[in-house]
Amino acid sequence: MSDERPRPLQPDDLLAIKVVADVQLSPDGRRAAYTLTEIAPEQDEYRSAIWMAPVQGGEPRQFTRGPKRDSGPRWSPDGARLAFLS
């Protein structure tokens, strides 16, 4: 157990919040694609990227990169491709 006492929320704490949204399971059910949104304080804007994670556990990996807002991942019917908005 920690002896740390709860502290009030600070404005800088908000910069660390990451939001997961629009989770889409692959047709075979083995992978999940999702949108991860966070704040880029240097540019004073939100950034979103598509991430992928194995459903049975393991490390997620970033599927898209860059200074944009990627969202809306959708699997092709055979699960071989992933479409998204950028």
Secondary structure, 3 states (H helix, E strand, C coil): CCCCCCCCCCHHHHHHCCEEEEEEECCCCCEEEEEEEEEECCCCEEEEEEEEEECCCCCCEECCCCCCECEEEEECCCCCCEEEEC
